[in-house]
Amino acid sequence: MGNSPAPFGIDRHFLRMDRNGPYLSLHFIMIFVRDQERSLHFYVDRLSFRLVVDHVFETGGRWIEVAPPDGSANLSLALAKPDSEAYNLIGRDSQIYFLTEDVNAKFNQWSARGVRFHFPPEEPVWGGIFTRFEDVDGNSFGLAGFDELTLGVETQRRALAQKLESERRAAQELEIAKQVQARLFPQIHPEAKTLEYAGICLQARQVGGDYFDFLDLGQERLGLD
């Protein structure tokens, strides 16, 4: 996490600006499955994961990556053939843990969608709240939450809401400034029998300090300012 103020488990995918070392992040974790299409529907339809990659190679093989709604790591749903060593890895503890700000809410939501849990959420000796669930192949995962995680999420949400509100107000004030500036430009064109004229001001940005005016000096005289 370095010197980032983000709490445990939050925003691990930020881009470092110090360039002390090459960029490095977790790409995907491979999960072996018996039927990729069935597993894909489980993760997308029941767990609300995002489909990140679904590519069919010329050889007929298929590469699928899914990801939870938040975070940067993906799960690769790899097809294991019955006669392969990988096939024996199906249905075991994946050693993968998902973090959420509300374990009970996820437990209730996913249970209603037919996801099998090993036990209801409980508070282990190491703190927080925890449970385990399985996918359609019996691969098991941990689902955990911590108080500092929830507080961190709420803090980031408030900060984002304040940022969006500040941007909205700045845009609104800028629009008002543009309207005020537009009203400062001449709204009428004094008649000049021997001259056709017009004026326009194109600002380099949203607003600027340039100004022009058409002055009626009387006796059919015109001043351009």
ABEGO torsion letter per residue (X at the ends): XEABABBBGBGAABBBAAGABBBBBBABBBBBBABAAAAAAAAAAAAGBBBABBBBBAAGBBBBBBBBABEABBBBBBBBBAABAAAAABGBBAGBBBBBABAAAAAAAAAAAGBBBABBBBBBAAEEBBBBBBBAAGBBBBBBBBAAAAAAAAAAAAAAAAAAAAAAAAAAAAAAAAAAAAAABBABBBBBAABBBBBBBBBABABBABBBBBBBAEGGBBBBX
